């Protein structure tokens, strides 16, 4: 009589989406190293590359049906480095090193805001409305700081005149990440659906316009998105109150 050996279940991870996540993590790490060596333009470009790779890993996982809990947690850790720690350190080394504890405080607010934002997102991912983000997403917050530095470097503004605006901006991004403002997630858009041909032309023109002046456009677009949160929240609150009043009248 032969006894069958129990089958051993081998555990592993999906390679393809995690390669993109690793690339985003390396880009954030490289941004820190570049800033430490005084190469600030390289540092901010690395942060934007991390944003692109971060946007691809989740989509690749969904397209290839390789989502996993490991991938979710790994992505959050990568985001913490690339969009929480890296932008704060790059900004500190570029503008805050002469401000003492005040600069340290602003950089830490952004870092802590990123950590809290990611922790809240992970705990609410199953129950949150997919159409909106609660608080400014950490990649968007990182884009504001990286875009600000890139914009200043491109037009050769004296950093001494920008220290305090940068201080306010860095503190604001940290607070916006932990705020209750609603931001469009764009997850409700049907990217696979058909659209009129004119939409493709408009998209082409927008991409071309952004690519001609990426230093300016990426910064101002990220600022507009950050400002859209409070506006959208007020609109949603107004609609909710109007709906409540109509319900009371009908009752």
Helices and strands as residue ranges (DSSP letters): H 15-36, H 40-63, H 69-79, I 80-85, H 86-91, I 92-96, H 101-124, E 132-134, H 138-154, H 159-177, E 182-184, H 197-212, H 214-250
